[in-house]
Amino acid sequence: MAGHSKWANIQHRKGRQDARRGKLFTRLIKEITVAAKLGGADVSTNPRLRMAMEKASDANMPKDTVQKAIQRGAGGLDGATYDEIRYEGYGIGGAAIIVDCMTDNRTRTVAEVRHAFSKNGGNLGTDGSVAYLFKHCGQLLFAPGTSEDRVMEAAIEAGAEDIASDEEGGVEVICAPGDFAQVKQALDAAGLKAEVAEITMKPLTETELGGEDGTRMQKLLDALENLDDVQQVYTNAVFDEQQA
């Protein structure tokens, strides 16, 4: 963790997400629609839909908007059909980037993603070019000061794979994607609220960027995240505390 603060980076990321609340609603509607299409409208048997609805609730999305998205996905309403696509590439300093999209026009989406990479100093790669640098997993991060023993007791029993603390005093829980819902539920029941709780692509290595390189990398990430078809951007870049 030398040279940067994980928690400064997390708060930086959350702040940027909050600033894009209108875009967040659009992404959540797409996610709810696709989750309902793939797994049905019953949240008790569709963990992906349940997680999307929890995110919508956290974002204060109106309930009727959520229900319309579910109905559209389950076939009750007419609307666009979305395909899920993943792109991989490189940013400043060779930092790895994964871009997850939902689109009704693949040709448009790949052109926009490629343009965002090339215009901002990055390169769109081939399938598998950087995915090996990430682990697909459930991740829950608890702020410094959280009791590692309490987290461990609840998480291990619920099926977590790993619990670790960092030098700042934060606690991280890692689990298989399929176990995420039950692990989160167990931690919530124990009164432990995670700062971040998501199924993610966790970087296995980090590329630390500062100064002009950090500024350029953030510009590239912003360009990708601002694309209408982009749902999520993952990177192994971390920024020094002055920028985060």
C-alpha positions in Angstrom: 0.0 0.0 0.0 3.0 2.3 0.0 2.6 5.7 -1.7 -1.2 5.8 -1.8 -4.2 5.4 0.5 -6.8 2.7 -0.5 -9.4 4.6 1.4 -8.7 7.9 -0.2 -9.0 6.1 -3.6 -12.3 4.6 -2.5 -13.8 7.9 -1.4 -12.5 9.5 -4.6 -14.3 6.9 -6.6 -17.5 7.1 -4.7 -17.5 10.9 -5.0 -17.2 10.7 -8.7 -20.0 8.2 -8.9 -22.3 10.4 -6.8 -21.6 13.3 -9.2 -23.0 11.1 -12.0 -26.3 10.2 -10.3 -28.3 10.7 -13.5 -26.0 8.3 -15.4 -26.2 5.9 -12.4 -29.9 5.7 -12.8 -29.6 4.8 -16.5 -27.0 2.1 -15.7 -29.2 0.6 -12.9 -32.2 0.5 -15.2 -30.2 -1.5 -17.8 -28.8 -3.8 -15.1 -32.3 -4.5 -13.6 -33.8 -5.1 -17.1 -31.1 -7.6 -18.1 -31.1 -9.3 -14.7 -34.9 -9.8 -14.9 -34.6 -11.0 -18.5 -31.9 -13.6 -17.7 -33.2 -14.8 -14.3 -36.8 -13.8 -14.0 -38.7 -11.2 -12.0 -38.7 -13.1 -8.7 -35.9 -11.6 -6.5 -36.0 -14.7 -4.2 -34.6 -16.8 -7.0 -32.6 -14.2 -8.8 -29.6 -12.9 -6.8 -28.4 -10.7 -9.6 -31.8 -8.9 -9.7 -31.8 -8.6 -5.9 -28.4 -7.0 -5.9 -29.4 -4.6 -8.6 -32.5 -3.6 -6.7 -30.4 -3.0 -3.5 -28.2 -0.7 -5.5 -31.2 1.1 -6.9 -32.6 1.5 -3.3 -29.2 2.9 -2.1 -29.3 5.4 -5.0 -32.9 6.4 -4.0 -34.3 5.3 -7.4 -38.2 5.6 -7.5 -39.9 2.3 -7.0 -42.1 2.6 -10.0 -38.9 3.1 -12.2 -37.5 -0.1 -10.7 -40.8 -2.0 -11.4 -41.0 -0.8 -15.0 -37.4 -2.0 -15.6 -38.3 -5.4 -14.1 -41.4 -5.7 -16.2 -39.5 -4.7 -19.4 -36.9 -7.3 -18.7 -39.4 -10.0 -17.9 -41.2 -9.4 -21.2 -44.1 -7.3 -19.8 -43.2 -4.1 -21.6 -41.7 -3.2 -25.0 -38.2 -1.8 -25.0 -34.6 -2.2 -26.2 -32.9 -5.5 -25.9 -29.4 -5.2 -24.4 -26.3 -7.3 -25.0 -23.5 -7.5 -22.5 -20.0 -7.0 -23.9 -16.6 -6.7 -22.2 -13.7 -4.8 -23.7 -10.1 -4.9 -22.4 -7.3 -2.4 -22.9 -4.3 -0.5 -21.6 -4.2 3.0 -20.1 -1.4 5.3 -19.1 1.8 3.6 -17.9 0.4 0.2 -19.1 -2.3 0.2 -16.5 -4.9 -2.5 -17.2 -8.5 -1.5 -17.9 -11.7 -3.6 -18.3 -14.9 -2.0 -19.6 -18.2 -3.7 -19.2 -21.0 -2.5 -21.5 -24.7 -3.1 -22.1 -25.8 -2.1 -25.6 -28.4 -2.4 -28.3 -25.9 -1.6 -31.0 -22.5 -3.4 -30.8 -21.0 -1.5 -33.7 -21.7 1.9 -32.1 -20.3 0.8 -28.7 -17.0 -0.7 -29.9 -16.4 2.5 -32.0 -17.0 4.7 -29.0 -14.9 2.7 -26.7 -12.0 2.5 -29.2 -12.2 6.3 -29.7 -12.1 7.0 -26.0 -9.0 4.8 -25.6 -7.1 6.3 -28.5 -8.1 9.9 -27.9 -6.8 9.7 -24.3 -3.5 7.9 -24.6 -4.8 4.3 -24.2 -5.1 1.3 -26.4 -8.0 -1.1 -26.9 -6.7 -4.7 -26.5 -7.9 -8.1 -27.5 -10.1 -10.4 -25.5 -8.1 -11.8 -22.6 -5.3 -9.3 -22.9 -5.7 -8.0 -19.3 -8.4 -10.1 -17.7 -5.8 -12.4 -16.2 -4.7 -9.5 -14.0 -8.0 -9.5 -12.2 -10.0 -11.9 -10.1 -13.8 -12.1 -10.5 -15.1 -12.1 -6.9 -17.4 -10.6 -4.4 -15.7 -7.9 -2.4 -16.7 -6.1 0.8 -14.6 -3.3 2.2 -15.0 -2.1 5.8 -13.6 1.3 6.9 -10.6 1.6 9.3 -11.6 1.0 12.8 -13.9 -2.0 12.0 -13.3 -5.1 14.2 -11.5 -7.7 12.1 -12.6 -10.4 14.6 -16.3 -9.5 14.2 -16.0 -9.4 10.4 -14.2 -12.7 10.4 -16.7 -14.5 12.6 -19.6 -13.5 10.4 -18.0 -13.8 7.1 -16.2 -17.2 7.4 -19.4 -18.9 8.6 -21.3 -17.5 5.6 -18.7 -18.8 3.1 -16.1 -16.1 2.6 -12.8 -17.1 1.0 -10.5 -14.6 2.6 -10.5 -11.8 5.2 -7.6 -9.4 5.5 -6.8 -6.1 7.1 -4.6 -3.4 5.6 -2.1 -1.1 7.2 -4.7 1.7 7.5 -6.9 -0.5 9.6 -9.5 -1.4 6.9 -10.9 -4.9 6.5 -11.5 -6.6 3.2 -13.7 -9.7 2.7 -13.4 -11.7 -0.5 -15.9 -14.4 -1.6 -17.0 -16.3 -4.7 -19.5 -14.4 -6.8 -22.2 -17.0 -6.1 -21.7 -16.6 -2.3 -21.8 -12.8 -2.3 -25.5 -12.4 -1.4 -25.3 -14.7 1.7 -22.0 -13.2 2.9 -23.3 -9.7 2.6 -26.5 -10.7 4.4 -24.6 -12.3 7.2 -22.4 -9.2 7.7 -25.5 -6.9 7.6 -27.2 -9.0 10.2 -24.1 -8.7 12.4 -24.4 -4.9 12.2 -21.4 -4.5 9.9 -22.0 -2.0 7.1 -19.5 -2.2 4.3 -18.2 1.0 2.6 -18.1 -1.0 -0.7 -20.0 -4.2 -1.4 -20.0 -5.5 -4.9 -19.2 -8.3 -7.3 -16.2 -6.9 -9.1 -13.0 -7.5 -11.0 -10.4 -7.2 -8.3 -6.9 -6.3 -9.6 -4.2 -8.8 -8.6 -1.5 -6.3 -9.2 -1.5 -2.5 -9.0 0.0 0.2 -11.2 0.6 3.4 -9.2 0.2 6.7 -11.0 0.9 10.2 -9.9 1.4 13.7 -11.3 0.7 14.1 -15.0 0.3 10.4 -15.6 -2.4 10.2 -12.9 -4.2 13.2 -14.4 -4.1 11.6 -17.9 -5.3 8.3 -16.6 -8.2 9.8 -14.8 -9.2 11.7 -18.0 -9.2 8.3 -19.8 -11.3 6.6 -17.2 -13.7 9.6 -17.2 -14.1 9.4 -21.0 -14.9 5.7 -20.8 -17.3 6.1 -17.8 -19.2 8.9 -19.6 -20.1 6.7 -22.6 -23.8 5.9 -22.5 -23.3 2.1 -23.1 -20.6 1.7 -20.4 -21.9 0.0 -17.2 -18.6 -0.4 -15.2 -14.9 0.4 -15.6 -12.3 -1.6 -13.7 -8.6 -0.7 -13.5 -5.5 -1.8 -11.6 -4.4 1.9 -11.5 -4.2 3.6 -8.1 -3.6 7.3 -7.6 -1.4 9.0 -5.1 -3.1 10.8 -2.2 -2.8 14.3 -3.7 -5.0 13.2 -6.6 -7.3 10.8 -4.7 
